[in-house]
């Protein structure tokens, strides 16, 4: 079992920045992937950014150049730095991890609202 605790969401104006944090209950080295999804009202959940085996990162096209995913391994924490935010980034952001043995685990979600 893995617990994920997210923080850092909130309300920001267009062009502003936020940093999301996700603290895992065990070493992030034990995961095959760790990252963030988001779900806007009335839409399906979508991948935003992830770190996979070997430290590779991947991003949704819509956030490339604006969002950066990183990790602090000693703190079992992954971050999502979000810059140049747009109203279309408004969503609930979910931290997730994936392991080949146990599948997916999800955080409770944190709301990000970008006002125009």
C-alpha positions as CSV (number, residue, x, y, z in Angstrom):
1,X,0.0,0.0,0.0
2,X,1.2,3.5,-0.8
3,X,-0.2,6.8,0.6
4,X,0.2,10.0,-1.5
5,X,-0.4,13.4,0.0
6,X,-0.6,16.3,-2.3
7,X,-0.4,20.0,-1.6
8,X,0.1,23.3,-3.3
9,X,-3.0,23.9,-5.3
10,X,-5.0,27.1,-5.2
11,X,-6.3,30.1,-7.2
12,X,-3.9,32.0,-9.4
13,X,-4.3,34.6,-12.2
14,X,-3.4,33.8,-15.8
15,X,0.3,33.9,-16.3
16,X,1.0,33.0,-12.7
17,X,2.8,30.1,-11.1
18,X,2.1,27.3,-8.7
19,X,4.1,24.4,-7.4
20,X,2.4,21.2,-6.5
21,X,4.0,18.7,-4.1
22,X,3.3,15.0,-3.6
23,X,4.8,13.2,-0.6
24,X,4.8,9.4,-0.9
25,X,4.8,7.0,2.1
26,X,7.8,5.1,0.8
27,X,10.9,5.6,-1.4
28,X,10.0,6.8,-4.8
29,X,12.8,4.5,-6.1
30,X,10.4,1.6,-5.5
31,X,8.0,3.0,-8.2
32,X,8.2,2.3,-11.9
33,X,6.6,5.7,-12.6
34,X,5.5,8.7,-10.6
35,X,3.7,11.8,-11.8
36,X,0.6,13.9,-12.2
37,X,-2.7,13.6,-14.0
38,X,-5.4,16.2,-14.1
39,X,-9.2,16.2,-14.6
40,X,-11.1,19.2,-15.6
41,X,-14.9,19.4,-15.1
42,X,-16.7,17.4,-17.7
43,X,-13.5,15.9,-19.1
44,X,-11.5,12.7,-18.8
45,X,-8.5,12.5,-16.7
46,X,-5.3,13.1,-18.6
47,X,-1.6,12.7,-18.0
48,X,0.2,15.9,-17.3
49,X,3.8,14.8,-16.5
50,X,5.6,11.8,-15.3
51,X,9.0,10.4,-14.3
52,X,9.6,6.9,-15.4
53,X,12.4,4.4,-15.0
54,X,15.9,5.8,-15.5
55,X,14.7,9.3,-14.6
56,X,13.1,9.9,-18.0
57,X,10.4,12.6,-18.0
58,X,7.5,13.0,-20.3
59,X,4.9,15.8,-20.6
60,X,1.6,16.4,-22.3
61,X,2.0,18.6,-25.3
62,X,-0.2,21.2,-23.8
63,X,2.2,21.8,-20.9
64,X,5.6,21.4,-22.5
65,X,7.8,24.4,-21.9
66,X,5.6,25.6,-19.0
67,X,5.5,22.8,-16.5
68,X,8.5,20.9,-14.9
69,X,8.3,17.7,-13.0
70,X,11.1,17.0,-10.5
71,X,11.8,14.8,-7.5
72,X,13.5,15.1,-4.1
73,X,14.3,11.4,-3.5
74,X,15.5,11.9,0.0
75,X,12.1,13.3,0.8
76,X,10.1,10.8,-1.2
77,X,8.5,13.8,-2.9
78,X,7.7,14.7,-6.4
79,X,7.0,18.3,-7.5
80,X,5.2,19.9,-10.4
81,X,6.3,23.4,-11.1
82,X,3.6,25.1,-13.2
83,X,4.5,28.4,-14.9
84,X,2.6,30.6,-17.4
85,X,-0.7,29.2,-16.2
86,X,-3.7,29.4,-18.4
87,X,-7.4,29.1,-17.7
88,X,-7.4,25.8,-19.5
89,X,-5.1,24.4,-16.9
90,X,-7.9,24.6,-14.3
91,X,-8.5,21.1,-13.0
92,X,-8.1,18.8,-10.1
93,X,-4.5,17.5,-10.2
94,X,-3.8,14.0,-9.0
95,X,-0.5,12.5,-8.0
96,X,-0.1,8.9,-9.0
97,X,2.5,6.2,-8.8
98,X,2.7,2.9,-10.7
99,X,4.4,-0.3,-9.8
100,X,4.4,-3.4,-11.9
101,X,3.6,-5.5,-8.8
102,X,0.7,-3.5,-7.4
103,X,-0.5,-1.3,-10.1
104,X,-1.6,2.4,-9.6
105,X,-2.0,4.4,-6.5
106,X,-3.6,7.9,-6.5
107,X,-3.6,10.9,-4.2
108,X,-6.8,12.6,-3.1
109,X,-6.3,15.5,-5.6
110,X,-5.7,19.2,-5.3
111,X,-7.7,21.9,-7.1
112,X,-5.9,24.3,-9.3
113,X,-7.9,27.3,-10.6
114,X,-6.6,29.8,-13.1
115,X,-8.6,33.0,-13.4
116,X,-8.7,35.0,-16.6
